[in-house]
Amino acid sequence: MDKLSPQFATQRAVEAVWRIEAARLIAGLTRMTRDVGLAEELASDALVVALQQWPETGIPTNPAAWLMQTAKRRAIDQFRRNKVMAEKAMPELSHEAELKEQEAPDYDERLDDDVKDNVLSLIFTACHPVLSPEARSALTLRLVGGLTTAEIARAYLVPEPTIQQRIVRAKKTLAEAHVPFEVPRGAERAKRLGSVLEVLYLVFNEGYSATAGDDWMRTELCDEALRVGRILARLAPEEPDVHGLVALMEIQASRAAARVAADGTPILLLEQDRTRWNQILIRRGLAALEEAEHLGGALGPYALQAAIAACHARARRATDTDWRRIASLYDALGKVAPSPIVELNRAVAHAMAYGPEAGLGLLEPLREEPILRSYHLLPTVRGDLLQKLGRDEEARAEFRRAAEMTQNTRERELLLKRAAGRA
């Protein structure tokens, strides 16, 4: 298709509308049908009709309403053919089935009050703990992020059929487990919110530092995690952990343009050109952090990490970084969310604040941690500290070891350069 043609422009417009409206559309349909798999199928069918009709008829004044009404008509047809399905549906959809030709009320007017709970319910459903983390991530990107199966597969560097199977199995698992389409309340909500935030955090981190492949970053994953996080912050404005995670992602994402050289080589934090950091994202991140703290979440795991990132964001030069504050924040994080990874980062912070010997001392017990035995950043950090102490042979051995462990091509190249003394 000619990229200058009206048909191509319309197709791009349809895709943009889908990316923006997919979550609301699928959420509204799931509320009516009580079946997330059917809801996505109906929404996808509506998208196909739009791709067929809009190049001829033009884009409707209210494209979201058009997609919802088209999907509803298809749902009504299916429910007429299947009495059992109809009995399970929401009364309002059954009622619409009786009103064959009556025009439905305006989508925006009808759903203004419910869309918040609908989308929030969809997010909690897609991130339900009954699913594996991999399935939760794929389903969230599909239903809430509006990504195609092919886009998710490209982002995770796995075959498209693998992602398709994950999504199909996830929807089947949700149906078999009779997971309710709702926003959980009380203690259950707090418990489930952790799962939602974990999914967004995993998706963002995979985009920020890709575990495998030729690229150090996959910005599309960062973008989608951040977009869904912002949606969640608007839908659940009273939750400090949500604002803490959004703050962390905003500030981390602000460095994207400075993290990779023109040839794809990774640029480490202390060597980055800070004039290339996105100040708009930094301001948004600092505002989200302030909101998390205002809501009493200053000691939440995401807010603490965001506060650490804020220390870097506020330093105009690497030498201005307040490493003692960062070390104290990692001390707090180690108590709130203890893990070997946190301890590894804590060792780095203490090394920067109090000298490489202090960092090496904290690293020693981590060498026995099973989870870190194949984690390339442990020998990377150790090599860096040994190099600062002038123990070059030991440092080069650690960099070689780290290069053997990483599955990321760009990171391996950088580590091998350091092992050879060229970086």
Disulfide bonds with the S-S distance in Angstrom:
none
